[in-house]
Every structure is written in structure tokens, then in C-alpha cells.
């Protein structure tokens, strides 16, 4: 699944524990880039694989799996890690909030 514009992604990596969210994620010109709610990130891509619900990317530093952020993923992995523990009623509400998150 290609990365979609205006979509928030949940990021997982066994080698990089500093990742969680990716906003404005793009895969272009040999780079994977995103805004993580506090800073921009960019990595040179060695390889990537489309997944049914996202993308797996291998860089020099680590492997990253980006999955579209759903209400289920938010509740299980994100909510308790973000300031305010904002409640949402649906995946669209989560996506809408992060679509307008200040950059």
C-alpha cells in the first residue's frame, strides 16, 4: 500500500524505540520522510515492501513498519504515550485530529 497524503501512520521498529507516529509521510527520491509531531525525520531507503495496511522500509539505521493509524491502534499503542490522552470515537476522528496537528 503506498503512503497516502494527509494520513497519520503508526510507526514500529525493533531497532529504533524513538518512533511512534508519522505525519506527512513520503517515500521519494530514495528517502523516507515524515514529521513525528515534534520534528522532521528523513532516512535513506535501502529497500521497501508494500504491505496490505502500510509499508515496511529498511534503512541503514533500522527497519520501520508504517501502518495507517486506526482507532484500535491508537487505543492500544498511542493514547497512553501522548500528552492529554485525547479520546476519539473513530478512526476518522483520529485521522482528522492528526491531519490538523500543528507543524
Order of alpha helices (4+ residues) and beta strands (2+ residues): beta-beta-beta-beta-beta-beta-alpha
